């Protein structure tokens, strides 16, 4: 049996169209975009086209896009730009389910005198906007909330949260790394978002490239200092193949998004239905109503998620026991724990995340294999199920 890849929130395959677009920029058109001869300016012009394509996906202006190396760099840049720009404000608000790219950035700042508030979430992974209002103070510098959660797929009410931030004169950043390519995003309709992070490898672009949207007029300070690339906002010779690939991935996403959402949600819903019908004592984690179309996070009572993961792996099925970025740590997921899920239930959870390249046949195979493995593991258990 070949590989069945159901871990698209960890990373996605690079679309063939993207690879084809990138290849000549390694071998034939390898000029430095900063060079002033034609061989360089041609590369600069391709970078510019890619910037327009990324802006097109977000419905933003191309000048509002800064290319970075990944989602983590975009997140770090957003937070550190706020810190540098407004040193008098020392309070930062995040949610308790943010990705480590945000968590560990603000925890670093906490060691350096900043006060961090983590907005609580309920059992669906959702926060209360009234709670958000209550924890804002005159000291609050920035609110950073993810658009969609990487582990559960729960979608946050970003429009409302960003409006609250601006009503209180606070900057608003969203980590949209998991939202891009899975839901439409129109930044002309979300005028209170000041900064937004995205990452190429989460929507069929290459690894090693990301972008930060910074709305026109927002005070910005670079994280990387050096040459004047990216209009003095991010130093370092541009990753031209990566940027061109990101541009192509953005263009493809814009074209395919409607169909992708339709197709992928049918696959995910079929997987969910199959599991519900064939496997007892399961619990779906996260919101059912406000959820990414590709994500399904399930706890299997009495099962060790790691064992389940390993047995599926042996059958060529790739899933995650939490966020791939910190799998292997052994401790229960901070996301599920923040939702009030006990450590046993959290430890029995598996995340399935699908893409446009998955098929209904794969869904059927995974259901059958999963049923066999879960029943087998439960039979071996000393407990009754
Ligand atoms: N933010 C979220 C919500 C993510 O899921 C991830 C990666 O899993 C990141 C940020 C980090 O992105 P990157 O891997 O491009 O650094």
Boltz pocket constraint, residues with backbone or C-beta under 6 A from the ligand:
constraints:
  - pocket:
      binder: B
      contacts: [[A, 9], [A, 10], [A, 69], [A, 70], [A, 71], [A, 72], [A, 73], [A, 75], [A, 99], [A, 101], [A, 146], [A, 148], [A, 149], [A, 150], [A, 175], [A, 177], [A, 178], [A, 198], [A, 199], [A, 200], [A, 209], [A, 210], [A, 325]]
      max_distance: 6.0
